[in-house]
Amino acid sequence: MKVKLPFVLFLLTSQLSISQINKTIKGKVSSGGFLLQKVDVINKTSKKSTITDDNGEFIIEAKANDSLIFYAKAYNWKRIKLRPDQIEQNNLNIIMFKKPEELEEVVIRNIAPIKVKIDTKWENEKRRDIAFERKTNVVKNPGVYDGTIENGMDFMLIGKMIIGLFGKGKEKEEKETAPKIEFSALAKNICEEKFYLETLKLKSDEIDLFLQFCDADPKSKSLITNHNKLSMMEFLMEKNKEFKKL
């Protein structure tokens, strides 16, 4: 018994020390049977990160019990804690799930205005045709001159058409919308880098990842249309609490 006990302790100590050594871990990320490119793979424990290549594969240094985070803008982020058997197999297979709500919002926005525009144009053209037919079908007394030119131009109708052309140009100018602004670019423009480094206590290489994390929240869309610095700072500080919990 005295001989076996030191030997067992030696084996346990050796396995523990081996498990604490960083190793190169390989894996791939997919969703619905498709390999995902440019997914951020972050080792939360060692503060190292990488991204998946064109084949959805990645390589990162890690050890047992390290926390790995997988993040992509259109997908729900995922976190795993590496087990010793996963380190030995060295072939991680990560599956992510796509967010469903963004596609529904796009479909709802783009339907209504098209039908209204087509119906209005048809109705206006029909009214002009009816007015022209009524004008040309008036029976005149051939013996009396009333000051009008028969089969002449309808100046009132022409005037309405000219006014309509100017009105359409103005309407088109009003309907032109401002170019879409990315949330991350807007957030950097409103809040200086000092705010992220000193107030939010982020590292310089974490700022872009943090802004992508904020962009995934539907509340960020309202801040794009309303460029309010105070609202932006309150939103970023609230999301920073969630980001730190990862």
C-alpha positions in Angstrom: 0.0 0.0 0.0 2.9 2.4 0.8 4.3 1.7 -2.7 1.0 2.2 -4.6 -0.1 5.5 -3.0 2.8 7.6 -4.2 2.4 6.1 -7.7 -1.3 7.0 -7.8 -0.6 10.5 -6.6 2.0 10.9 -9.3 -0.5 9.9 -12.0 -3.1 12.3 -10.8 -0.6 15.1 -10.6 0.6 14.4 -14.1 -2.9 14.4 -15.6 -3.8 17.6 -13.8 -0.7 19.4 -15.1 -1.3 18.1 -18.7 -4.9 19.4 -18.6 -3.7 22.9 -17.7 -1.4 23.2 -20.8 -2.8 25.1 -23.8 -3.4 22.9 -26.9 -4.4 23.7 -30.5 -8.1 22.9 -30.8 -9.7 22.4 -34.2 -13.4 22.6 -35.0 -16.2 23.8 -37.4 -19.3 25.8 -37.0 -22.6 25.1 -38.9 -26.3 26.0 -39.0 -29.0 24.0 -40.7 -26.5 21.8 -42.5 -24.5 24.8 -43.9 -21.0 25.8 -42.7 -20.8 29.3 -41.4 -18.0 31.7 -42.4 -16.6 34.7 -40.4 -18.0 33.5 -37.0 -16.1 35.1 -34.1 -14.6 32.4 -31.9 -13.4 33.8 -28.5 -11.6 32.1 -25.7 -13.0 34.0 -22.8 -10.5 32.5 -20.4 -7.3 33.4 -22.3 -8.7 36.5 -24.1 -7.7 35.1 -27.5 -9.9 35.0 -30.5 -10.2 33.9 -34.2 -12.8 33.6 -36.9 -14.0 30.7 -39.1 -12.6 30.4 -42.6 -14.5 29.8 -45.9 -15.1 26.2 -44.9 -16.5 27.1 -41.5 -13.4 25.7 -39.7 -11.3 27.4 -36.9 -8.2 26.8 -34.9 -7.6 28.2 -31.4 -5.4 27.6 -28.4 -7.3 26.4 -25.3 -7.2 24.0 -22.4 -9.7 22.0 -20.3 -12.4 24.2 -18.6 -11.8 27.2 -20.9 -14.9 29.0 -22.0 -15.4 29.4 -25.7 -17.9 31.9 -27.1 -19.2 31.8 -30.7 -20.8 35.0 -32.1 -22.3 35.9 -35.5 -24.6 38.9 -36.2 -27.6 37.0 -37.6 -27.3 34.1 -35.1 -27.9 33.5 -31.4 -24.5 33.4 -29.7 -23.3 30.2 -28.1 -21.0 29.4 -25.2 -19.4 26.1 -24.2 -17.0 25.0 -21.5 -14.3 22.6 -22.8 -14.2 19.2 -21.3 -11.0 17.0 -21.2 -12.5 14.5 -23.6 -13.1 17.3 -26.2 -9.5 18.4 -25.8 -8.4 14.8 -26.6 -10.7 14.4 -29.6 -9.7 17.8 -31.0 -12.7 18.0 -33.3 -15.4 20.4 -32.1 -18.7 20.5 -33.9 -20.6 23.7 -33.0 -24.2 24.2 -34.2 -25.7 27.7 -34.1 -29.3 28.8 -34.7 -30.4 31.7 -36.8 -32.6 34.5 -35.4 -36.1 34.4 -37.0 -37.5 37.9 -36.3 -35.4 40.0 -38.7 -36.8 38.4 -41.9 -40.4 39.0 -40.8 -39.8 42.7 -40.3 -38.4 43.1 -43.9 -41.4 41.4 -45.5 -43.9 43.6 -43.6 -42.3 46.9 -44.6 -42.1 46.5 -48.3 -45.7 45.5 -49.4 -48.2 48.3 -48.8 -46.8 51.3 -50.7 -46.6 49.6 -54.1 -50.4 48.8 -54.5 -51.4 52.3 -53.4 -49.1 54.0 -56.0 -50.3 51.8 -58.9 -54.0 52.4 -58.1 -53.6 56.1 -57.7 -51.9 56.4 -61.1 -54.6 54.4 -62.8 -57.4 56.4 -61.2 -55.8 59.8 -62.3 -55.3 58.6 -65.9 -58.9 57.4 -66.0 -60.3 60.7 -64.8 -58.3 62.6 -67.4 -59.6 60.4 -70.2 -63.2 60.9 -69.1 -62.8 64.7 -68.9 -61.3 64.7 -72.4 -64.2 62.6 -73.8 -66.8 64.9 -72.3 -65.0 68.0 -73.7 -64.9 66.6 -77.3 -68.5 65.3 -77.3 -70.2 68.7 -76.5 -72.7 69.6 -79.3 -72.2 73.2 -80.4 -74.7 75.5 -82.2 -73.2 76.0 -85.7 -74.8 79.4 -86.1 -73.5 80.9 -82.9 -69.9 81.7 -82.0 -69.2 81.3 -78.3 -65.5 82.3 -78.3 -64.1 78.8 -78.0 -62.0 76.9 -80.5 -63.6 73.7 -81.6 -61.4 70.6 -81.1 -58.9 73.0 -79.6 -56.5 72.5 -76.7 -57.9 72.2 -73.2 -55.7 74.7 -71.4 -57.2 73.9 -68.0 -56.4 70.2 -68.4 -52.9 71.0 -69.6 -52.3 73.3 -66.6 -53.4 70.6 -64.2 -51.0 68.2 -65.9 -48.1 70.6 -65.6 -48.9 71.3 -61.9 -49.1 67.5 -61.4 -45.6 67.0 -62.9 -44.1 69.6 -60.4 -46.1 67.9 -57.6 -44.7 64.5 -58.5 -41.1 65.9 -58.5 -41.6 67.3 -55.0 -43.3 64.2 -53.8 -40.4 62.1 -55.1 -37.9 64.4 -53.3 -39.8 64.1 -50.0 -40.0 60.3 -50.2 -36.2 60.0 -50.7 -34.9 58.5 -47.5 -31.5 59.0 -46.0 -28.9 56.3 -46.6 -28.9 53.5 -44.1 -26.4 53.9 -41.2 -24.7 51.0 -39.6 -25.2 50.9 -35.8 -21.6 50.4 -35.0 -20.5 53.4 -37.2 -23.2 55.6 -35.6 -22.2 54.5 -32.0 -18.5 55.3 -32.7 -19.5 58.7 -34.2 -21.7 59.7 -31.2 -19.5 58.3 -28.4 -15.8 58.9 -28.4 -13.3 56.1 -27.9 -12.5 57.4 -24.4 -16.1 56.5 -23.4 -15.6 52.8 -24.3 -12.2 52.6 -22.7 -12.7 54.5 -19.4 -16.5 54.5 -18.8 -17.3 51.0 -20.1 -13.9 49.5 -19.2 -13.5 47.8 -22.5 -10.2 47.0 -24.2 -9.5 48.5 -27.6 -9.8 45.1 -29.4 -13.2 44.4 -27.7 -15.0 47.5 -28.9 -16.0 46.2 -32.4 -17.2 42.9 -30.9 -19.2 44.8 -28.2 -20.9 47.0 -30.8 -21.8 43.9 -32.9 -23.3 42.4 -29.7 -25.4 45.6 -29.2 -26.5 45.6 -32.9 -28.2 42.2 -32.4 -30.6 43.9 -29.9 -33.8 45.2 -31.8 -33.6 48.3 -29.6 -30.6 49.5 -31.5 -32.7 50.1 -34.6 -34.6 52.9 -32.9 -31.3 54.6 -32.1 -30.3 54.7 -35.8 -33.3 56.9 -36.6 -33.0 59.0 -33.4 -29.4 60.3 -33.0 -29.6 61.1 -29.3 -26.3 61.0 -27.5 -27.8 60.5 -24.0 -30.1 57.6 -25.2 -27.1 56.0 -27.0 -24.9 56.2 -23.9 -27.6 54.7 -21.6 -28.2 51.9 -24.1 -24.5 51.1 -24.3 -24.0 51.1 -20.6 -27.0 48.7 -20.1 -25.7 46.3 -22.8 -22.2 46.5 -21.3 -23.6 44.8 -18.2 -24.8 41.9 -20.3 -21.6 41.8 -22.3 -19.5 41.5 -19.1 -21.6 38.6 -17.9 -20.6 36.5 -20.9 
